[in-house]
């Protein structure tokens, strides 16, 4: 029995310290928009949100000793989540989103170009970095305006052995990028 205990103890220790790389989820956008409000209740038509990334499941990686340890992935349809969040934030900003493309003063197309999270093994510095890159095309009064948004962030989190611990950071990048786009649209 004593020998069995000595065999089980190291097994328990080593199995408890492995990295659990589970698919990351993205919570729905909550009522967080507090930016400027659209004047004159402009109508806006969100034509589409497209995810144009070549690999739609990969959203980053883990670094350990400057080498890629694992790829972070997600099964979330980011285009659908972004559409839902953007519609909600546009309504909060005072836009009328119940219009067709012909009846609206602005037609908006959104392209998700990049989503990347990098978690490293640094102890006292920002060990989680992230970036979301979005291109927005606005058609208004025979004008076509293209804006690029790059939402970057970084923070220190406690050493983690579970990819699910990165979800709040992914959500904050997601919500901040939506808020920046809507704030910019209120200025048109």
Rosetta blueprint (number, residue, H / E / L):
1 X L
2 X H
3 X H
4 X H
5 X H
6 X H
7 X H
8 X H
9 X H
10 X H
11 X H
12 X H
13 X H
14 X H
15 X H
16 X H
17 X L
18 X L
19 X L
20 X E
21 X L
22 X L
23 X L
24 X L
25 X L
26 X L
27 X L
28 X L
29 X L
30 X L
31 X L
32 X L
33 X L
34 X L
35 X L
36 X L
37 X L
38 X L
39 X H
40 X H
41 X H
42 X L
43 X E
44 X E
45 X E
46 X E
47 X E
48 X E
49 X E
50 X E
51 X E
52 X L
53 X L
54 X L
55 X L
56 X L
57 X L
58 X E
59 X E
60 X E
61 X E
62 X E
63 X E
64 X E
65 X L
66 X L
67 X E
68 X E
69 X E
70 X E
71 X E
72 X E
73 X E
74 X L
75 X L
76 X L
77 X L
78 X H
79 X H
80 X H
81 X H
82 X H
83 X H
84 X H
85 X H
86 X H
87 X H
88 X H
89 X H
90 X H
91 X H
92 X H
93 X L
94 X L
95 X L
96 X E
97 X L
98 X L
99 X L
100 X L
101 X L
102 X L
103 X L
104 X L
105 X L
106 X E
107 X E
108 X E
109 X E
110 X E
111 X E
112 X E
113 X E
114 X E
115 X E
116 X E
117 X E
118 X E
119 X E
120 X L
121 X L
122 X L
123 X L
124 X L
125 X L
126 X L
127 X L
128 X E
129 X E
130 X E
131 X E
132 X E
133 X E
134 X E
135 X E
136 X E
137 X E
138 X E
139 X E
140 X E
141 X L
142 X L
143 X E
144 X E
145 X E
146 X E
147 X E
148 X E
149 X E
150 X E
151 X E
152 X E
153 X E
154 X E
155 X E
156 X L
157 X L
158 X L
159 X L
160 X L
161 X L
162 X E
163 X H
164 X H
165 X H
166 X H
167 X H
168 X H
169 X H
170 X H
171 X H
172 X H
173 X H
174 X H
175 X H
176 X H
177 X H
178 X H
179 X H
180 X H
181 X H
182 X H
183 X H
184 X H
185 X H
186 X L
187 X L
188 X L
